[in-house]
Amino acid sequence: MLARVDEVAHDPEALSRLQYWVTRYFGDTTPGVTTARFHAAVDHLMAEWERFAALHAGDPDLDDHDTEGERAEQAGEPEEDLAG
């Protein structure tokens, strides 16, 4: 295994192919750039979280186990008669 890694590490053609795939999948790998990209992605997700939280601040609380009647009651709507 070590011999193969050493062989590839000193093969300009293999290094060129490796650099192509690294750039394709990871973009700029300059130290600090990937960390900055990660922090920017987290900041974006937090901003989206806050935007959606504000957008839905007045929505009634729902639980996956609530029945339709409980949801209507929370919303102040009359409960439908499911029997008729």
VENLINTA-V240014 format. One record per residue. N is the residue number from 1. SS is DSSP state (h for helix, s for strand, l for the rest). Layout:
BEGIN
n->N ss->SS
n->N ss->SS
END
This chain:
BEGIN
n->1 ss->l
n->2 ss->h
n->3 ss->h
n->4 ss->h
n->5 ss->h
n->6 ss->h
n->7 ss->h
n->8 ss->h
n->9 ss->h
n->10 ss->l
n->11 ss->l
n->12 ss->h
n->13 ss->h
n->14 ss->h
n->15 ss->h
n->16 ss->h
n->17 ss->h
n->18 ss->h
n->19 ss->h
n->20 ss->h
n->21 ss->h
n->22 ss->h
n->23 ss->h
n->24 ss->h
n->25 ss->h
n->26 ss->h
n->27 ss->l
n->28 ss->l
n->29 ss->l
n->30 ss->l
n->31 ss->l
n->32 ss->l
n->33 ss->h
n->34 ss->h
n->35 ss->h
n->36 ss->h
n->37 ss->h
n->38 ss->h
n->39 ss->h
n->40 ss->h
n->41 ss->h
n->42 ss->h
n->43 ss->h
n->44 ss->h
n->45 ss->h
n->46 ss->h
n->47 ss->h
n->48 ss->h
n->49 ss->h
n->50 ss->h
n->51 ss->h
n->52 ss->h
n->53 ss->h
n->54 ss->h
n->55 ss->h
n->56 ss->l
n->57 ss->l
n->58 ss->l
n->59 ss->l
n->60 ss->l
n->61 ss->l
n->62 ss->l
n->63 ss->l
n->64 ss->l
n->65 ss->l
n->66 ss->l
n->67 ss->l
n->68 ss->h
n->69 ss->h
n->70 ss->h
n->71 ss->h
n->72 ss->h
n->73 ss->h
n->74 ss->h
n->75 ss->l
n->76 ss->l
n->77 ss->l
n->78 ss->l
n->79 ss->l
n->80 ss->l
n->81 ss->l
n->82 ss->l
n->83 ss->l
n->84 ss->l
END
